[in-house]
Every structure is written in C-alpha cells, then in structure tokens.
Amino acid sequence: MPRRFFLGASLLVAVFSVCSSAWAAKNVILMIADGGGYNQWLAASLYQGRVGRQVYDQPGWVHWSACTYPLNLFFRPTGNRQQLPFLVYSPAKAWDATVQETSGRFAGYVYLTTTYTDSAAAATALATGRKTYNHAINWSNEGHPFLGQTIAEIAKARGKSVGVITSVPWSHATPAGLGGAHNISRNHYSEIAREMLGATWLDVLMGAGNPDFDDNGKPLAANEPHDYKYVGGQETWTALKSGKLPWKLIEKKSEFEALAAGPTPAKVVGTAQVGSTLQEKRGRTGTHAPCEPFIDPKNANVPSLATMARAAINCLDDNPKGFYLMIEGGAVDWANHANEPDRLIEEQIDFVQAIEAVAAWIESHGGWDQTLLILTADHESGLLWGPDSNEVAFQPLKDRGPGRLPGLRYNSHGHANSLVPVYARGPGRQRFAAFARDKDEKAAAQWGVSGQYLDNTNIFQVMRAEVDADQ
Ligand SMILES: [Zn+2]
C-alpha cells in the first residue's frame, strides 16, 4: 500500500471517529410532562409571559411533534402483535369540527378522547420502542416482559448510570416504564416498586409516595392509615428505612438539597415527605377564586422537581461513561384529570424550571456536545382549549397577560390522542428528522410548529442510537 494512501486512510478514520463521537451523547436526559399537550405548555408560557422565549425556543433546539396511540385499548395482553387498525393518528379526524348528532359534541373532540394511550403503554413505547396495550409496563401484548430491552437496562449495559425522578410516586407508570420495570399492569405498585428497588440497573429513584406523610406533607399519626403500596409494601419500607437494602434513603427537603452538590452515595432513593404528589394534591385554603395559581401555600418540606433534578444529576454524573436520566412532571397529568387550571400552571412551571436547571447543568458540564436533552409528553389529557371551546371548536387559549390565568377550558377528564411536543437539543437531535413522515397542517397553524410528526417509539430509537453510538 503506498504510504500516501495509508496516511490518507488513517486521516479519514480519524476524521470519521471525531465526527461520530460528536454524534454520540455521553448523557441522555428525557423529560416528560405527563399529560402535557401543546396547550398545557402554552398555558404555562402565557402565564409566565414567555411565549417563544422558553429555554427550548432558543437556537440549537429542534422541534417536532409526536403521536402517541397504543397497540390496543385493552388493559391486559390479548395475545397478538396487531395494532388495532383505527388506532392511527388522523389529522382529518382530529380536527373535525362538525357537531355529531349522537353526542352533540365536535367529532374531533370525540375522536381524540375515545382512543388514547395511558401513561403505561406510552412509557413502554418510549422505553422500548414497542407498542403495547394500555396498563402494560414494558410488557408485550403476547404476555411477555421486554426483559433487557428497556432504555434503562440498555444504558446500564453500556456502562452508564441510570435514574428516574418524578413529582408523583416513583413507582407510578412513567418512572416505572422509563426506569425499566416489567409488569403486566401498572396498578401493581408494590410489585413494581420492589422490582425497581431490586433492579441492578437503577442508581437513582426520586419522587413522592411516602407512606408516612399525607398530601400536605404532614406526618401521619400511628393510628392513621398508611399506604405503603408506592414503596413496595410495609416490609420493604421498613427494610429501606433501616438501611437493609442497598439504597441510601433520603426523605427531607434538606437532604435533596444537600445531594445537589458534593459527594454522593452509590444508590439513592429519594422519597419526599409527602403522599401522592409533591404539590398538586395539597389542600386548598378556600379563601380565593379557585383558579389562581400560586395562592395556596406550597408544601414547604418537599423539594421542587428542579432540586430533585440537580440532586439526581449530581448522583449520576460521577460515572465517566455518562448517564441516562428520565425526569417526569408527573403531576401535570393529575391537574388535568382534576380539571384544575391553577394546579396545571403550577406543575407545568415546576417542570419548565426543571428544564432550566438541566439546561444550566449541561451548559456548565461539557455543553451540548455531550448531553442529549429530549422534552416531550406521553399524551395530552383534559383536551384543553380556549374558554369557549365547548362552543367554538379548537378555540385557542386566550392570553390575559403575565401572572394571569389564560382563558382556557377543559373538555375532558381523561386523556386525549392529540399530538404532543418533541423538543431536543444536543447530539442525536438530527436523528429525529428521518422519522418525521407525516404532517398535520392544522396543528402547524394552531401551535406555530412545522406540523411534522413522528411516532413516540421513534424517541426510543433516537435514545438507543445515541447510547449505542457512545462506545
Ligand atoms: Zn393520566
């Protein structure tokens, strides 16, 4: 081989490896606003007076949409791999503004609120790239667990550290799915929690669901009922508290804050001193109009999602091979189900502040060449539209200025099959373009986006490609 050719070839290899490593994310962070459709994100931005000026609106971000439908609408395996044929996102059906004779409702509203994913099937799609039945936690419709096939397990197999954190119990559907648990049903909280605590691939778990506290962060008396299901049952909780499991249990707000800097234990399970959610389910003072956010005093003894995110990252970032972390604004969905706009605004802003904390960490730790950050939702819930959207189909939210609740109206207490946002920055963000095959013109017009959408399983494919490329 002539020497010149050989040199040229080595140079090419060198250039190629530089290029390929620039495409490989050392760290992958997936942030999910549970139930956060476009209008939930927009409502918070309107309240903040920051429409078009959020972190994810900055240069360097790519914007796509995703459809989220599941394999089928049953709550148990039905034994085949077939997608129910009508479970396909159809822009024509989604935006149909004709009034149905039978229901008296807009046909699009009926379509969107009849066929939708739950958080478990969506989490499985995001975690494994596989569609399944509603309620499945990384479990196939043929009745098998997707063992070793979740992004959490794959990331760990590649040497990365792994964590999941949320504003709801850490054994809830989204953290369970994205944390690589496997269960035939999301409702088996104790089993799921025990699998997560026994999982070799998990290093950080954080959320609510503390059995010793109520939804206002008040300690429960010994004679009051304690619900241990979210932490794996009473025996498991006792074992955790007495240090018999290979986890460092933290509960106090100050412990979360302390973890955000300095040395960290190997495996940390943070169970904030509160019941089902960090803030969303706290009581109301009853002295104000029901719809103004930030009036009821917050639970003072629990961390924000941003604090949790800083703590989790500080625990995970010691690994030279990087980490995978899922951060869920889980209580966004709870506010939607309850049709509580004030709490929606609070929860989505808590999520946005967590995004800001993560972006700030990325910028001070290797920058956007090292970490892929993906923001999305697992589905919409509440079918949130403008204040008269029961009479005006798809009426936009009404801006009432910063610090004021935008004009809005919930049109459902359940989930909707609407497109959800997908924002990404960092290595691998280019990979999304290959998956965006369809376009929703009405979504583009309504939300000022391209309208091009991909499938939620594609988010797994991008994360997997990045984790595999970083070798
Ligand atoms: Zn939900």
Residues whose N, C-alpha, C, O or C-beta is under 5 A from the ligand:
A	BS01	ZN	D333 S381
